Amino acid sequence: MPQYAFESPLRYPIMPMQIQNPTATTRCNELDLIAQHLPLENAIVLELGCGKAQMTRRIAERFPTARIIATEVDQIQHAHNLAQQRSLSEVEGIHNIEFKAGGAQAIDAPDNSIDIVFMFKSLHHVPRELMAQSLQEIARVLKPGGMAWISEPVYAGDFNEILRLFHDEKVVRELAFQAVSDAVTAGTLELVEQIFCNTESRFADFNEFDERIIQVTHTNHQLDDALYQTVKTRFNAHVSADGARFDNPARFDLLRKPA
């Protein structure tokens, strides 16, 4: 089991579910939390909304016996992921990832076929009218007793204050939380635990922030010159000799399909 250099995050295994907890200020590593809570050895894993597959790679490396199906609805990013498939196998030695196109609202997998489902900060990107359907799809493809790990950013913190200047996610994050809460209330999925803590994001400079956050292909951010300069100024206020570092409040909902 991984050893932590920080205090344990705050955990809430009881109802009602909480969208955030302002007192949860300890820093955590999501991959270490996953390793503590989920049985990934030899598991069939489905990641919905894998983006650039950064977390996908980390899970694949740490759990080489897991079979990971990583889906992405953004066709541009999916094409990039497919182009990296050969490099992953031949250069990085990662052989347990399969990339597929598709969204969470219509999962291309048989009923009761998946051991673990991941959504890393992607549920709030699902169209609001399809969020509930996505939770139903997750329950459909999970094996009885299978687990779902849904991580979502909390609407707070310095990074969020910069992001919301050009992309305010308050409403969609609230809707994503409500979709999970409704699925639990309906008995579609059972709540095992909620974990609140801060994750860390780092950027070497504003150019990296621009590339990773503003220029994403799944969302068409259109900033005029004045807004772009405002965002740059706000970001650069956090830059030091080591770049910019942000503590981002996060919520991890651990769910289970009823047996």
Backbone hydrogen bonds, N-H to C=O, Kabsch-Sander energy under -0.5 kcal/mol:
donor,donor_aa,acceptor,acceptor_aa,energy
10,L,196,F,-1.4
12,Y,194,Q,-3.4
24,A,21,N,-2.1
25,T,23,T,-1.2
28,C,198,N,-2.8
30,E,28,C,-0.6
33,L,29,N,-2.0
34,I,30,E,-2.5
35,A,31,L,-2.3
36,Q,32,D,-1.7
37,H,33,L,-1.7
38,L,34,I,-2.4
40,L,38,L,-1.4
43,A,40,L,-2.0
45,V,43,A,-0.7
45,V,67,R,-3.4
46,L,116,I,-2.7
47,E,69,I,-2.9
48,L,46,L,-0.5
48,L,118,F,-2.8
49,G,47,E,-0.6
49,G,71,T,-1.1
50,C,71,T,-2.8
53,A,50,C,-2.4
57,R,53,A,-2.0
58,R,54,Q,-1.6
59,I,55,M,-2.6
60,A,56,T,-2.5
61,E,57,R,-2.5
62,R,58,R,-2.0
63,F,59,I,-2.6
66,A,63,F,-1.8
67,R,43,A,-2.7
68,I,66,A,-0.6
68,I,96,N,-2.8
69,I,45,V,-3.0
69,I,67,R,-0.5
70,A,68,I,-0.6
70,A,98,E,-2.7
71,T,47,E,-3.0
71,T,69,I,-0.6
72,E,100,K,-1.6
75,Q,73,V,-0.7
78,H,74,D,-2.7
79,A,75,Q,-2.1
80,H,76,I,-1.7
81,N,77,Q,-2.5
82,L,78,H,-2.5
83,A,79,A,-2.0
84,Q,80,H,-1.2
85,Q,81,N,-0.5
85,Q,82,L,-1.1
88,L,84,Q,-2.7
89,S,85,Q,-1.9
90,E,86,R,-3.2
91,V,87,S,-2.3
92,E,87,S,-1.9
94,I,88,L,-3.2
95,H,93,G,-0.7
98,E,68,I,-2.6
100,K,70,A,-2.4
102,G,72,E,-1.3
106,A,103,G,-1.3
109,A,107,I,-1.8
112,N,140,R,-2.4
113,S,110,P,-0.8
113,S,141,V,-1.9
114,I,141,V,-2.6
115,D,44,I,-2.1
116,I,44,I,-1.8
117,V,147,M,-2.3
118,F,46,L,-2.9
119,M,149,W,-2.3
121,K,119,M,-1.0
121,K,151,S,-2.1
125,H,122,S,-1.4
126,V,122,S,-0.6
126,V,123,L,-1.4
130,L,127,P,-2.7
131,M,127,P,-0.5
131,M,128,R,-0.9
134,S,130,L,-1.9
135,L,131,M,-1.7
136,Q,132,A,-1.9
137,E,133,Q,-2.3
138,I,134,S,-2.3
139,A,135,L,-2.1
140,R,136,Q,-2.1
141,V,137,E,-2.2
142,L,138,I,-1.7
143,K,114,I,-2.8
145,G,257,K,-1.9
146,G,143,K,-3.2
147,M,115,D,-2.1
148,A,255,L,-2.4
149,W,117,V,-3.0
150,I,148,A,-0.6
150,I,253,D,-2.5
151,S,119,M,-2.6
151,S,149,W,-0.6
152,E,251,R,-2.6
154,V,249,P,-2.6
156,A,154,V,-2.3
161,E,157,G,-1.7
162,I,158,D,-1.4
163,L,159,F,-2.7
164,R,160,N,-2.7
165,L,162,I,-1.3
166,F,163,L,-1.7
167,H,163,L,-2.3
169,E,167,H,-0.7
173,R,169,E,-2.5
174,E,170,K,-1.9
175,L,171,V,-2.3
176,A,172,V,-2.1
177,F,173,R,-2.2
178,Q,174,E,-2.3
179,A,175,L,-2.3
180,V,176,A,-1.9
181,S,177,F,-2.7
182,D,178,Q,-2.8
183,A,179,A,-1.9
184,V,180,V,-2.1
185,T,181,S,-2.7
186,A,182,D,-2.4
187,G,183,A,-0.5
187,G,184,V,-0.9
188,T,183,A,-1.7
189,L,183,A,-1.4
190,E,256,R,-3.5
192,V,190,E,-0.6
192,V,254,L,-2.9
193,E,254,L,-1.6
194,Q,12,Y,-0.7
195,I,252,F,-2.2
196,F,10,L,-2.8
197,C,250,A,-1.5
198,N,26,T,-3.2
199,T,248,N,-2.8
201,S,246,F,-2.1
203,F,244,A,-2.3
209,F,205,D,-1.6
210,D,206,F,-3.0
211,E,207,N,-2.2
212,R,208,E,-2.9
213,I,209,F,-2.7
214,I,209,F,-1.2
215,Q,210,D,-2.5
216,V,213,I,-0.6
221,H,214,I,-0.5
221,H,219,T,-1.3
222,Q,220,N,-0.5
223,L,221,H,-0.6
228,Y,224,D,-2.8
229,Q,225,D,-2.2
230,T,226,A,-1.9
231,V,227,L,-2.7
232,K,228,Y,-2.4
233,T,229,Q,-2.5
234,R,230,T,-2.5
235,F,231,V,-2.6
236,N,232,K,-2.8
237,A,233,T,-1.1
238,H,235,F,-2.4
239,V,236,N,-1.2
240,S,243,G,-2.5
243,G,240,S,-1.9
244,A,203,F,-3.2
245,R,238,H,-0.6
246,F,201,S,-2.6
248,N,199,T,-3.8
248,N,246,F,-0.7
250,A,197,C,-2.6
251,R,152,E,-2.6
252,F,195,I,-2.6
253,D,150,I,-2.8
253,D,251,R,-0.5
254,L,193,E,-2.9
254,L,252,F,-0.7
255,L,148,A,-3.1
255,L,253,D,-0.6
256,R,190,E,-2.2
257,K,146,G,-2.7
